[in-house]
Amino acid sequence: MSAYLVIEATPSDAERFSEYERQSLPLVIKYGGEPLARDTDTLPIERDDRPAIGVVIKFPDKQAVQAYFDSPEYAPLRAFRQTFTQARALVIED
């Protein structure tokens, strides 16, 4: 059963966020992730705020998503991202 990581992010520093994306993409792929969509013009529905970036990544299952987020390789990138980005994430399985 595939799992979809749905991320909304609003970085305060676009250059640093680009660096984060550049470094995190190989890890996403390493853990079985496949980027499906990235949108900088999201359409908010039933909410007042608009995230700057919306991302959808397909993983083999929820365990693969958790392995990615919990990996020692991702930990410093996650900490880096958290210094300049407000983000929310949700995993949906089909």
C-alpha positions as CSV (number, residue, x, y, z in Angstrom):
1,M,0.0,0.0,0.0
2,S,1.6,3.3,-1.1
3,A,1.8,6.2,1.3
4,Y,1.8,9.9,0.3
5,L,3.6,12.5,2.3
6,V,1.8,15.8,1.9
7,I,3.8,18.8,3.0
8,E,3.0,22.5,3.3
9,A,5.9,24.8,4.0
10,T,6.4,28.5,4.4
11,P,10.1,29.4,4.5
12,S,11.4,32.8,5.6
13,D,14.5,32.3,3.5
14,A,14.1,31.0,-0.1
15,E,17.8,30.4,-0.7
16,R,18.2,28.3,2.4
17,F,15.0,26.4,1.6
18,S,16.4,25.7,-1.9
19,E,19.6,24.3,-0.3
20,Y,17.4,22.2,2.0
21,E,15.5,20.8,-0.9
22,R,18.7,20.1,-2.9
23,Q,20.2,18.1,0.1
24,S,17.0,16.3,1.1
25,L,16.0,15.0,-2.3
26,P,18.7,12.3,-2.5
27,L,17.5,11.1,1.0
28,V,13.9,11.0,-0.1
29,I,14.9,8.8,-3.1
30,K,17.2,6.6,-0.9
31,Y,14.2,5.8,1.3
32,G,12.0,5.0,-1.6
33,G,10.3,8.3,-2.1
34,E,9.2,9.6,-5.5
35,P,8.4,13.3,-5.7
36,L,5.0,13.7,-7.5
37,A,4.2,17.4,-7.2
38,R,5.6,20.7,-6.0
39,D,3.5,23.9,-6.2
40,T,4.3,27.5,-5.2
41,D,0.8,28.7,-6.1
42,T,-1.4,26.5,-3.8
43,L,-5.1,26.9,-3.6
44,P,-6.3,27.1,0.0
45,I,-9.7,25.6,0.6
46,E,-11.5,25.8,4.0
47,R,-8.6,27.8,5.5
48,D,-7.4,31.4,5.8
49,D,-3.7,30.9,5.3
50,R,-1.8,29.9,2.2
51,P,1.5,27.9,2.5
52,A,4.2,29.1,0.2
53,I,5.0,25.6,-1.1
54,G,3.0,22.4,-1.3
55,V,4.7,19.1,-1.9
56,V,3.5,15.5,-2.5
57,I,5.9,12.6,-2.3
58,K,4.9,9.0,-2.8
59,F,6.6,6.3,-0.6
60,P,6.2,2.5,-0.7
61,D,4.4,2.6,2.7
62,K,4.1,4.6,6.0
63,Q,7.1,2.8,7.4
64,A,9.3,4.1,4.6
65,V,8.1,7.7,5.4
66,Q,8.8,7.2,9.1
67,A,12.2,5.7,8.3
68,Y,13.1,8.7,6.2
69,F,12.0,11.2,8.9
70,D,13.8,9.2,11.7
71,S,17.0,8.6,9.7
72,P,20.2,9.9,11.2
73,E,21.0,11.4,7.7
74,Y,17.9,13.5,7.8
75,A,18.1,14.7,11.4
76,P,20.6,17.6,10.6
77,L,18.6,18.7,7.6
78,R,15.3,18.6,9.6
79,A,16.9,20.8,12.3
80,F,18.3,23.2,9.6
81,R,14.8,23.5,7.9
82,Q,13.1,24.2,11.3
83,T,15.3,27.3,11.8
84,F,13.7,29.1,8.9
85,T,10.5,27.3,7.8
86,Q,7.1,26.7,9.2
87,A,5.9,23.4,8.0
88,R,3.2,20.8,8.4
89,A,3.1,17.3,7.1
90,L,0.6,14.5,6.8
91,V,0.9,10.9,5.6
92,I,-2.0,9.4,3.7
93,E,-2.1,5.7,2.7
94,D,-4.0,4.3,-0.3
